[in-house]
Amino acid sequence: MEEESEIWDAIVIGGGPAGSTTARYVAEGGKRVLVIDGRDSIGSPLQCGELVPTNNEMRRLCPDVPDIDDLLQTPEVAISRRTSEMHIVPPSGRPLRYPFEGMMLNRVLHDEWLVELAASKGAKFLTGARVESVDGETVCLRDGRKFQGKIIVGAGGHNDPLRKGRWSESSLKIPIKFVLMKGEFGDAVELHFGSMAPGGYAWVFPKANGANIGLGIQNKLSKGKSLNSLADGFISKYQGEVTFRGAGSLPMSGSIKQFVKDNHLLVGDSAGMVLPSNGAGITIAMIGGRIAGQAIVSHLDNGTSLHQYEKEWKRQMGSVMRNSKISFKMGSWIMRLPDWVLNIAFNPITKPFVWRFVTCRKPFIIF
Ligand SMILES: Cc1cc2nc3c(=O)[nH]c(=O)nc-3n(C[C@H](O)[C@H](O)[C@H](O)COP(=O)(O)OP(=O)(O)OC[C@H]3O[C@@H](n4cnc5c(N)ncnc54)[C@H](O)[C@@H]3O)c2cc1C
């Protein structure tokens, strides 16, 4: 049982990829860190498409992020299968094919492993404990308990209580539904675009013995069609026993302007650390978590400003995030076009540009 009287160096709300990674690096720096999570098994239930790029692919996607292999350690048990191609599929169903080294995770095991990794460095975890609010250096739980920390980190995802209490900036959220389905679904990860997923995309990601299939939309572009009916329509095209149904929400405005207010920090989804042009959030949350953790240690040891975290994020991820936001905005506009126009637009000539959009590079080399 964690002592309520103790003053922690840092308290992290949420033990997902962002929170566990922050805690790992704070603990590695020799500091006392407590992670508080509302779930009693962190990572369950599944809320994810479960696709991450391999570390090689991450080095290409995020060239300014150092030591990727130290940050992103994925144990074999958490990998369902590896993939080597991505298909971008317009409404016609005729894909543009790209080489892409991906890993389909067993996300629940992946998140449990991140918790174990942080714990092995000395981080403490309090689970099944929901945070209600934060008041200065005090974290107040729903059950009435209170914990004190010199620094408080909001890593509670898109409904983080610290973000809700202290930040007024709003983020566009994309609602998502997905299923796990048994069967054989080929070798490529597929992203489908068109009127079947207005303003978003649908996916079919093959796993070892089935697939993760899902769909996310922008409500304002869905012309009255509900997420449920669009998801059912897309998923029903595939045959197989559905073994799990899940839903969630993804922040798609890119990272927010300010991550630090006094001794309060946000990281991961709560700070908008998702690449809007492809929905990648797991590895990006971990990049943010490492920078936040290291900035906290340096602040506690040497009095360095916590705003160093924002500066370092911009240095490592600024251009990737900027390009991804531009791609998402242009993509949202293009995706309003009728399906027959999209079918023409996704062609061998535009193929390299489409890939630049998805992989967060400048859409056109000239600007
Ligand atoms: C349906 C779906 C599919 C996705 N697919 C992919 C994908 O294929 N690839 C990819 O890279 N990304 C994907 N993402 C995004 C990815 O899951 C997130 O970006 C990532 O999980 C962010 O990590 P996080 O630690 O910031 O937040 P989370 O993983 O959401 O973790 C937040 C933690 O905080 C806890 N918490 C929340 N509120 C409180 C509170 N008040 N008190 C205590 N604890 C609290 C939660 O229990 C949770 O454990 C998907 C997201 C969704 C919703």
The ligand as a Tripos MOL2 file, in Angstrom:
@<TRIPOS>MOLECULE
LIG
   53    58     1     0     0
SMALL
NO_CHARGES

@<TRIPOS>ATOM
      1 C1         -9.5420    2.3940  -31.1520 C.3       1 LIG1
      2 C2         -8.1280    2.9160  -31.2030 C.ar      1 LIG1
      3 C3         -7.2270    2.3730  -32.0950 C.ar      1 LIG1
      4 C4         -5.8830    2.8160  -32.0910 C.ar      1 LIG1
      5 N1         -4.9950    2.1900  -32.9180 N.ar      1 LIG1
      6 C5         -3.6800    2.5410  -32.8510 C.ar      1 LIG1
      7 C6         -2.7100    1.8340  -33.6110 C.ar      1 LIG1
      8 O1         -3.0030    0.8870  -34.3430 O.2       1 LIG1
      9 N2         -1.4090    2.2170  -33.5070 N.ar      1 LIG1
     10 C7         -1.0170    3.2750  -32.6940 C.ar      1 LIG1
     11 O2          0.1810    3.5940  -32.6370 O.2       1 LIG1
     12 N3         -1.9240    3.9530  -31.9690 N.ar      1 LIG1
     13 C8         -3.2360    3.6010  -32.0040 C.ar      1 LIG1
     14 N4         -4.1550    4.2600  -31.2360 N.ar      1 LIG1
     15 C9         -3.6800    5.3740  -30.3790 C.3       1 LIG1
     16 C10        -3.0110    4.8540  -29.1260 C.3       1 LIG1
     17 O3         -3.7650    3.8430  -28.5270 O.3       1 LIG1
     18 C11        -2.8170    6.0230  -28.1490 C.3       1 LIG1
     19 O4         -2.2500    7.1120  -28.8260 O.3       1 LIG1
     20 C12        -1.9190    5.6070  -26.9830 C.3       1 LIG1
     21 O5         -2.5270    4.5810  -26.2290 O.3       1 LIG1
     22 C13        -1.6370    6.8040  -26.0960 C.3       1 LIG1
     23 O6         -1.0360    6.3980  -24.8980 O.3       1 LIG1
     24 P1         -1.3460    7.1760  -23.5470 P.3       1 LIG1
     25 O7         -0.5000    6.5280  -22.5340 O.co2     1 LIG1
     26 O8         -1.2340    8.6340  -23.7790 O.co2     1 LIG1
     27 O9         -2.9000    6.9230  -23.2530 O.3       1 LIG1
     28 P2         -3.6720    5.5760  -22.9270 P.3       1 LIG1
     29 O10        -3.0580    4.4250  -23.5990 O.co2     1 LIG1
     30 O11        -5.1040    5.8910  -23.2230 O.co2     1 LIG1
     31 O12        -3.4880    5.3660  -21.3700 O.3       1 LIG1
     32 C14        -4.1170    6.2140  -20.4510 C.3       1 LIG1
     33 C15        -4.1920    5.4970  -19.1070 C.3       1 LIG1
     34 O13        -4.6800    6.4450  -18.1550 O.3       1 LIG1
     35 C16        -5.6250    5.8170  -17.3380 C.3       1 LIG1
     36 N5         -6.5460    6.8550  -16.8610 N.ar      1 LIG1
     37 C17        -7.3450    7.6520  -17.6050 C.ar      1 LIG1
     38 N6         -8.0210    8.5120  -16.8310 N.ar      1 LIG1
     39 C18        -7.6400    8.2300  -15.5590 C.ar      1 LIG1
     40 C19        -8.0050    8.7780  -14.2880 C.ar      1 LIG1
     41 N7         -8.8830    9.7660  -14.1750 N.pl3     1 LIG1
     42 N8         -7.4410    8.2350  -13.1750 N.ar      1 LIG1
     43 C20        -6.5320    7.2250  -13.2620 C.ar      1 LIG1
     44 N9         -6.1630    6.6860  -14.4380 N.ar      1 LIG1
     45 C21        -6.6950    7.1870  -15.5700 C.ar      1 LIG1
     46 C22        -6.2980    4.7790  -18.2200 C.3       1 LIG1
     47 O14        -6.8560    3.7280  -17.4300 O.3       1 LIG1
     48 C23        -5.1420    4.3150  -19.0880 C.3       1 LIG1
     49 O15        -4.4860    3.1820  -18.5590 O.3       1 LIG1
     50 C24        -5.4870    3.8560  -31.2200 C.ar      1 LIG1
     51 C25        -6.4110    4.4280  -30.3530 C.ar      1 LIG1
     52 C26        -7.7260    3.9640  -30.3360 C.ar      1 LIG1
     53 C27        -8.6900    4.5920  -29.3620 C.3       1 LIG1
@<TRIPOS>BOND
     1     1     2 1
     2     2     3 ar
     3     2    52 ar
     4     3     4 ar
     5     4     5 ar
     6     4    50 ar
     7     5     6 ar
     8     6     7 ar
     9     6    13 1
    10     7     8 2
    11     7     9 ar
    12     9    10 ar
    13    10    11 2
    14    10    12 ar
    15    12    13 ar
    16    13    14 ar
    17    14    15 1
    18    14    50 ar
    19    15    16 1
    20    16    17 1
    21    16    18 1
    22    18    19 1
    23    18    20 1
    24    20    21 1
    25    20    22 1
    26    22    23 1
    27    23    24 1
    28    24    25 2
    29    24    26 1
    30    24    27 1
    31    27    28 1
    32    28    29 2
    33    28    30 1
    34    28    31 1
    35    31    32 1
    36    32    33 1
    37    33    34 1
    38    33    48 1
    39    34    35 1
    40    35    36 1
    41    35    46 1
    42    36    37 ar
    43    36    45 ar
    44    37    38 ar
    45    38    39 ar
    46    39    40 ar
    47    39    45 ar
    48    40    41 1
    49    40    42 ar
    50    42    43 ar
    51    43    44 ar
    52    44    45 ar
    53    46    47 1
    54    46    48 1
    55    48    49 1
    56    50    51 ar
    57    51    52 ar
    58    52    53 1
@<TRIPOS>SUBSTRUCTURE
     1 LIG1         1 GROUP 0 **** ****
